[in-house]
Amino acid sequence: MFPLNWEELFEYVGFPAFLKPYSVRVEALYKVHSPEEFFHHYNQTGDLCMTLQHGVEFDEYFRCYVVGQEKVHIMKYDPGLHFMSGM
């Protein structure tokens, strides 16, 4: 559908949200709090295909690493320390 109905999209996703590449490139990951902030960062992404994802607020975050489908290591993790540029 073109042109996009940005207001409807922002209402559906909500803020804060994460603007991130469809691929795994971490350099262009932004936490956005408003349409103005979204467009500021979006306009800098060039020809990258981007995704806007609802930001989930959390108190605790864990990652589970599994080796050999039997040994599980559960680890506290803070994604904000590693990947959040533009916060």
C-alpha positions as CSV (number, residue, x, y, z in Angstrom):
1,M,0.0,0.0,0.0
2,F,1.5,3.3,-1.1
3,P,1.8,5.9,0.2
4,L,2.1,4.5,3.8
5,N,-0.4,5.8,6.4
6,W,2.3,6.7,8.9
7,E,-0.1,7.8,11.6
8,E,-1.9,4.5,11.5
9,L,1.4,2.6,11.5
10,F,2.7,4.6,14.6
11,E,-0.6,4.0,16.4
12,Y,-0.4,0.3,15.7
13,V,3.3,-0.1,16.7
14,G,3.4,2.5,19.5
15,F,6.3,4.2,21.1
16,P,9.0,3.6,22.2
17,A,9.8,1.5,19.2
18,F,13.0,0.1,17.6
19,L,13.9,1.1,14.0
20,K,16.2,-1.6,12.8
21,P,17.4,-3.2,9.6
22,Y,15.6,-6.1,8.1
23,S,19.0,-7.8,8.0
24,V,21.3,-8.2,11.0
25,R,23.3,-5.0,10.6
26,V,23.5,-3.6,14.1
27,E,25.1,-0.2,13.3
28,A,21.7,1.2,12.3
29,L,19.6,0.3,15.3
30,Y,17.7,3.1,17.0
31,K,15.2,3.5,19.8
32,V,12.7,6.1,18.8
33,H,10.1,7.8,21.0
34,S,8.1,9.9,18.5
35,P,7.4,10.2,14.8
36,E,9.9,13.1,14.5
37,E,12.6,10.9,16.0
38,F,11.6,8.0,13.7
39,F,11.9,10.2,10.5
40,H,15.2,11.7,11.7
41,H,16.8,8.3,11.9
42,Y,14.9,6.7,9.0
43,N,16.1,9.5,6.7
44,Q,19.7,8.5,7.5
45,T,19.3,4.8,6.6
46,G,19.7,5.3,2.9
47,D,18.5,2.3,0.9
48,L,18.4,-0.2,3.9
49,C,15.2,-2.1,4.2
50,M,14.0,-1.2,7.8
51,T,11.6,-2.7,10.3
52,L,9.8,-0.8,13.1
53,Q,9.3,-3.0,16.1
54,H,7.3,-2.2,19.3
55,G,9.7,-1.6,22.2
56,V,9.0,-3.9,25.1
57,E,9.8,-2.5,28.5
58,F,11.3,-5.2,30.8
59,D,12.6,-5.5,34.3
60,E,14.8,-8.6,33.6
61,Y,16.1,-10.1,30.4
62,F,17.7,-13.5,30.0
63,R,19.3,-15.4,27.1
64,C,19.5,-19.2,27.0
65,Y,22.4,-20.9,25.3
66,V,21.9,-24.5,24.4
67,V,24.7,-26.9,23.5
68,G,24.0,-30.3,22.0
69,Q,20.3,-29.9,22.6
70,E,20.7,-31.0,26.2
71,K,22.9,-28.5,28.1
72,V,21.3,-25.2,28.8
73,H,23.0,-22.1,30.2
74,I,20.7,-19.3,31.4
75,M,22.3,-15.9,31.6
76,K,21.1,-12.5,32.7
77,Y,21.6,-10.1,29.8
78,D,21.1,-6.4,29.1
79,P,20.7,-5.7,25.4
80,G,20.9,-2.0,26.1
81,L,24.6,-2.3,27.0
82,H,25.5,-4.0,23.6
83,F,23.3,-2.9,20.7
84,M,21.3,0.2,21.3
85,S,22.7,3.2,19.4
86,G,20.6,6.3,19.2
87,M,19.0,5.8,22.6
